[in-house]
């Protein structure tokens, strides 16, 4: 008897005990739905979060002076704080840095208590003024609602141009960013022409991201610069897997820019912006294992139910088993027949569960507006689990059936 005949016999047996088989099949389907559906949903949410974090600048890192005191090599008798990254060092780093499609931006904090005026309207003196270059909007993931970014020539020419945050648009231009483009405003006593207005970005630990105005970097150097003023350097990479290589490349260039000797330690530090995303990935990893455990407990119940069905089936078909053995069926033939029957029931439940699980994952991806993908790996896991459950659940009933004495089985009523 070949495997195809065994499968046909298994389907006939399932049809003969339809209600009982359906109940077991549904229990298995629920377990596989939990396994495939939740794992697919987690992946969909994680991909969605990854995309969102990328848009928020998660694929970037900052270079800043070392925040802790540095001890000199002179037996620790003297200490000094790391010097800030000045304008020349920041611009030299920007010129020298070249790694793939990475972009380098330089920014400088100018003021936190500025007021912005347009005609008779005026904001409270709580607006932040920041000097930026042409790459800042990309590395910091700000998006324009209207207008354009600074050009390279505007950054170098100390032009009195400005890009305003959404709170400024709301206060001065009735929440209509397109109306602000080309208008002249005063930041404190300095006149600027608006070239861009930003979409809302919300708040961060540094305060509202929307209550800010951005002016060209060289303009900020002229108006707000001083000899030891600190400048921030940010590098954005195109792909997350390039992050470590990009950081190593940046460390070598910054050491040259800071003129550090071979024996000297770095007097600057690199901070990645993907810390939250990594924490979320760790959390989802724990959630995945929890899902697997819950699904396995459900499948354990299903396997017990399936074993019970198979034992009942063996009892009901004792005479049939005796006839098969009398006609020449070996113990191996009977064993394989009942094992295949158990596996077929599990696989049918698995197919239903996988379909429901994919639909669940699709529903979650629609709700979070994330990317949906066919979870081939979880589908393979689902099928593998079904086969294992079928083997484990059917093994004892199959062994019991294969060991039946044909004479005793033929007498069974």
Beta strands, then each sheet from edge to edge (+ up, - down):
strand 1: 60-65
strand 2: 70-71
strand 3: 79-80
strand 4: 103-114
strand 5: 116-118
strand 6: 121-122
strand 7: 127-132
strand 8: 144-147
strand 9: 161-164
strand 10: 184-187
strand 11: 190-198
strand 12: 203-204
strand 13: 207-208
strand 14: 212-216
strand 15: 232-236
strand 16: 268-272
sheet 1: 6+ 5- 10+ 11- 9- 14+ 7+ 4- 15+ 1- 16+
sheet 2: 2+ 3-
sheet 3: 6+ 5- 10+ 11- 8+
sheet 4: 12+ 13-
end
